[in-house]
Amino acid sequence: MRQSFFLTILCFLGFTLGFISCQEVINDGLPSYIKINQVSFFNEDGIIDTLSGVYDVWLQVEGDDRGAIGWPNTVAVLSEGEKLILLEPGIYKNGDFLQREVYPFYDIVQIDTTLNLFDTLVLNPVFRYAQGIQFSLRETFEVSNNFSNLNAENPPIPLSGKAGVIHLNSSLTNAECAMLSAVSLPSGQRIFLEMHYSSINDFAIGLRGEENGNVLADAFIYYAPPTQEGRWEKLYLDISNDIGQIDAESYRFYLQTSLYPDLDSSFIAIDNFKLVHF
């Protein structure tokens, strides 16, 4: 009985090792390399924007999905020869690192190329808006200003031209910056609020739904902490559920802020405030 047991174990191990050894090793285990070096965005005005807020690139090589790759980064692929590479823009939805997803309003970058064994293909993808998108609001503060209590001026930390800026100090410790004109937004589809912001003070972003000029609902949608050393960042807020739940005739977005108690003065600057949908 004991001998039979050991013979069974040996047969099982032999079968397993034989099966593993017979499995095909993709490309004989020999890699090529792909480096995502720099990611940019070609905006609707035809200007390259390197502050795209695209932190990941979702990579496919001939249908092999490699997932999200933070950049700059180099990955090995067990593949060579002529290949179709697909690159999709990855964002942190609602500013949350744990909500990493492909941004639905940018086009996929397609590259027909040749991968050579042990060589590194360096890619610098430039994404664009997809065909058919619409802007219910696009505020750049260059020729207009649709916000109360924001001054259209050159911001403390330069970005590109003017921005909407509020300065907090002992004379102005609390403020609300609301849209002057309400906008209509479609219900039942994905809608994002995009914006660049730079701040040394926190603020909240809210949304009011209106019917016949009266406020129907008021919702808090995001808390924005100060940016590191006031540097500019890009934010993508998915407001689809908020719009669907409120389901109003029109909407106004607003910022609310209070001066930090341990600061004598501070500032908040926003730019390229857009409401994007198909």
LINLIN-V55434 format. One record per backbone hydrogen bond with DSSP energy under -0.5 kcal/mol. CO is the residue of the C=O (numbers start at 0). NH is the residue of the N-H. E is the energy in kcal/mol with one decimal. If there is no record, write none. Layout:
# LINLIN-V55434
CO,NH,E ; CO,NH,E
This chain:
# LINLIN-V55434
0,4,-1.9 ; 1,5,-1.9 ; 2,6,-2.1 ; 3,7,-2.0 ; 4,8,-2.0 ; 5,9,-2.4 ; 6,10,-2.3 ; 7,11,-2.3 ; 8,12,-2.5 ; 9,13,-2.3 ; 10,14,-2.4 ; 11,15,-2.5 ; 12,16,-2.6 ; 13,17,-2.1 ; 14,18,-2.4 ; 15,19,-2.4 ; 16,20,-2.4 ; 17,21,-1.4 ; 18,22,-0.8 ; 19,22,-0.8 ; 23,25,-0.6 ; 24,27,-2.2 ; 25,28,-2.9 ; 26,29,-2.2 ; 30,117,-2.9 ; 31,76,-2.9 ; 32,120,-3.0 ; 33,35,-0.5 ; 33,74,-2.7 ; 34,36,-0.9 ; 34,122,-3.2 ; 35,71,-0.7 ; 35,72,-1.6 ; 39,126,-2.4 ; 40,42,-0.9 ; 40,48,-3.5 ; 41,128,-0.6 ; 42,45,-2.2 ; 46,42,-2.5 ; 47,49,-0.5 ; 48,40,-1.7 ; 49,51,-1.2 ; 52,54,-1.0 ; 54,70,-1.1 ; 55,89,-2.6 ; 56,58,-0.6 ; 56,68,-2.0 ; 57,87,-2.2 ; 58,65,-3.2 ; 58,66,-0.6 ; 59,61,-0.5 ; 59,85,-2.3 ; 60,63,-1.9 ; 62,64,-0.9 ; 63,60,-2.0 ; 63,65,-0.6 ; 66,58,-2.2 ; 67,69,-0.5 ; 68,56,-2.0 ; 72,35,-2.5 ; 74,33,-2.6 ; 76,31,-2.7 ; 76,78,-2.1 ; 80,114,-2.9 ; 82,84,-0.6 ; 82,112,-2.5 ; 83,61,-2.8 ; 84,110,-2.7 ; 85,59,-2.1 ; 86,108,-2.7 ; 87,57,-2.8 ; 88,102,-2.6 ; 89,54,-1.1 ; 89,55,-1.7 ; 90,92,-0.9 ; 90,100,-1.8 ; 91,94,-1.9 ; 92,95,-1.8 ; 94,96,-0.6 ; 95,98,-1.9 ; 97,99,-0.6 ; 98,92,-2.7 ; 98,100,-0.6 ; 100,90,-2.8 ; 102,105,-1.1 ; 104,129,-2.3 ; 107,109,-0.5 ; 108,86,-2.7 ; 110,84,-3.1 ; 110,112,-0.6 ; 112,82,-3.1 ; 113,115,-0.5 ; 114,80,-3.2 ; 115,118,-1.9 ; 118,32,-2.3 ; 118,120,-0.5 ; 119,121,-0.6 ; 120,34,-3.1 ; 120,122,-0.5 ; 122,36,-2.7 ; 122,37,-0.9 ; 124,39,-2.1 ; 124,126,-0.5 ; 126,41,-3.5 ; 127,106,-2.7 ; 129,132,-1.2 ; 133,135,-0.6 ; 133,276,-2.0 ; 136,274,-2.1 ; 137,139,-0.6 ; 138,272,-2.1 ; 145,179,-2.7 ; 146,149,-0.8 ; 150,152,-1.1 ; 150,164,-2.5 ; 152,162,-2.6 ; 155,157,-0.6 ; 160,154,-0.6 ; 162,152,-2.3 ; 162,164,-0.7 ; 163,269,-2.4 ; 164,150,-3.0 ; 165,167,-0.5 ; 165,267,-2.0 ; 167,265,-2.2 ; 168,171,-0.8 ; 171,168,-1.7 ; 172,258,-3.1 ; 174,256,-2.2 ; 175,177,-0.6 ; 176,254,-2.3 ; 177,147,-2.9 ; 182,250,-2.5 ; 190,238,-1.9 ; 190,239,-0.6 ; 191,193,-0.6 ; 191,275,-2.9 ; 192,236,-2.8 ; 193,273,-2.8 ; 194,234,-3.1 ; 195,270,-2.2 ; 196,232,-2.1 ; 197,268,-2.9 ; 198,226,-1.4 ; 202,223,-3.2 ; 203,255,-2.0 ; 204,220,-2.7 ; 204,221,-1.6 ; 205,253,-2.0 ; 206,218,-3.2 ; 207,251,-2.2 ; 208,215,-3.7 ; 208,216,-1.5 ; 209,248,-1.4 ; 209,249,-1.6 ; 210,213,-2.2 ; 213,210,-2.7 ; 216,208,-2.5 ; 218,206,-2.6 ; 221,204,-3.0 ; 221,223,-0.5 ; 222,224,-0.6 ; 223,202,-2.0 ; 226,229,-2.2 ; 227,230,-2.2 ; 232,196,-2.4 ; 234,194,-1.8 ; 234,236,-0.5 ; 235,93,-2.9 ; 235,94,-0.5 ; 235,237,-0.5 ; 236,192,-2.7 ; 236,238,-0.9 ; 238,242,-2.5 ; 239,243,-2.4 ; 240,244,-2.5 ; 241,245,-2.2 ; 242,246,-2.9 ; 249,209,-3.0 ; 250,182,-2.5 ; 251,207,-2.9 ; 252,178,-2.2 ; 253,205,-2.7 ; 254,176,-2.7 ; 255,203,-2.8 ; 256,174,-2.2 ; 259,262,-1.9 ; 265,167,-2.5 ; 266,199,-1.9 ; 266,200,-0.5 ; 267,165,-2.4 ; 268,197,-2.6 ; 269,163,-2.8 ; 270,195,-2.8 ; 271,273,-0.7 ; 272,138,-2.9 ; 273,193,-2.5 ; 273,275,-0.6 ; 274,135,-2.1 ; 274,136,-0.8 ; 275,191,-2.3 ; 276,133,-3.7
